[in-house]
């Protein structure tokens, strides 16, 4: 099931709970790992006190993000692995593109 989360004052997101990471002495969840379904971010050890039940009108629209995996890419020099510098460069540019996309 989808939940709503409050990430900061008056800022809310839709999320899915992936794992309960901490329970109290009564067996009730205290923290969870979640994934924000409209931007793809993962948040670890998120307090359940900031989780909210979503009304049907907010849980019915489909997620606005999809996972994409780039497969079969080879370095230009045909090396068998990418350098850390190249990995960092690609990650930075993908993150920049995500922040520049229309909201």
C-alpha positions as CSV (number, residue, x, y, z in Angstrom):
1,X,0.0,0.0,0.0
2,X,1.0,3.6,-0.6
3,X,1.5,6.0,2.2
4,X,2.0,9.7,2.4
5,X,5.0,11.1,4.1
6,X,5.8,14.5,5.5
7,X,9.4,15.2,4.5
8,X,9.6,18.8,5.8
9,X,7.1,21.4,7.0
10,X,4.2,21.3,4.6
11,X,6.0,19.1,2.1
12,X,4.4,15.8,1.4
13,X,5.3,12.8,-0.9
14,X,3.8,9.5,-1.9
15,X,5.9,6.5,-0.8
16,X,5.9,2.7,-0.4
17,X,7.3,1.1,2.7
18,X,10.1,-1.4,1.8
19,X,11.2,-2.7,5.1
20,X,10.6,-2.2,8.9
21,X,14.0,-1.3,10.3
22,X,13.1,-0.9,14.0
23,X,10.3,-2.0,16.3
24,X,9.6,-0.9,19.9
25,X,9.2,-3.2,22.8
26,X,5.6,-3.8,22.0
27,X,6.4,-5.0,18.5
28,X,5.1,-1.9,16.7
29,X,7.2,-0.3,14.0
30,X,9.2,2.8,14.8
31,X,11.3,3.3,11.7
32,X,11.1,2.0,8.1
33,X,12.9,2.2,4.8
34,X,10.8,3.8,2.1
35,X,10.9,4.7,-1.6
36,X,9.3,7.9,-2.9
37,X,7.4,6.7,-5.9
38,X,7.3,10.1,-7.7
39,X,11.0,10.9,-7.7
40,X,12.7,7.5,-7.0
41,X,14.5,8.5,-3.9
42,X,15.1,6.0,-1.1
43,X,15.0,7.0,2.6
44,X,16.3,4.8,5.3
45,X,15.2,4.7,9.0
46,X,12.3,7.0,8.4
47,X,10.0,7.6,11.4
48,X,6.6,6.0,11.2
49,X,5.3,9.1,13.0
50,X,5.6,10.9,9.7
51,X,3.6,8.3,7.7
52,X,0.0,9.1,6.6
53,X,-2.7,7.0,5.1
54,X,-3.5,8.3,1.6
55,X,-7.0,8.9,0.4
56,X,-8.0,7.0,-2.8
57,X,-7.7,10.2,-4.9
58,X,-4.0,10.4,-4.1
59,X,-3.2,6.7,-4.2
60,X,-4.8,5.9,-7.6
61,X,-2.5,8.0,-9.9
62,X,0.4,5.8,-11.1
63,X,4.0,6.5,-9.9
64,X,5.7,9.2,-11.8
65,X,9.1,7.5,-11.9
66,X,10.5,4.3,-13.4
67,X,13.7,2.4,-12.7
68,X,16.1,2.4,-15.7
69,X,19.1,0.2,-16.0
70,X,21.8,0.9,-18.6
71,X,23.2,-2.5,-19.8
72,X,25.9,-3.4,-22.2
73,X,27.7,-0.1,-22.1
74,X,31.5,-0.5,-22.7
75,X,34.2,2.0,-22.1
76,X,35.5,3.5,-25.4
77,X,39.0,1.8,-24.8
78,X,37.2,-1.6,-24.5
79,X,38.4,-1.9,-20.9
80,X,36.3,-4.3,-18.8
81,X,35.3,-1.8,-16.1
82,X,34.6,1.9,-15.7
83,X,36.9,4.1,-13.6
84,X,35.6,5.7,-10.4
85,X,35.9,9.2,-12.0
86,X,33.7,8.1,-14.9
87,X,31.1,6.6,-12.6
88,X,31.1,9.8,-10.6
89,X,30.7,11.9,-13.7
90,X,27.8,9.8,-15.0
91,X,26.0,9.9,-11.6
92,X,26.4,13.7,-11.4
93,X,25.0,14.3,-14.8
94,X,22.1,11.9,-14.2
95,X,21.3,13.7,-11.0
96,X,21.6,17.1,-12.7
97,X,19.2,16.0,-15.4
98,X,16.7,14.8,-12.8
99,X,16.7,18.1,-11.0
100,X,16.3,20.0,-14.3
101,X,13.4,18.0,-15.6
102,X,10.0,19.7,-15.5
103,X,8.0,19.1,-12.3
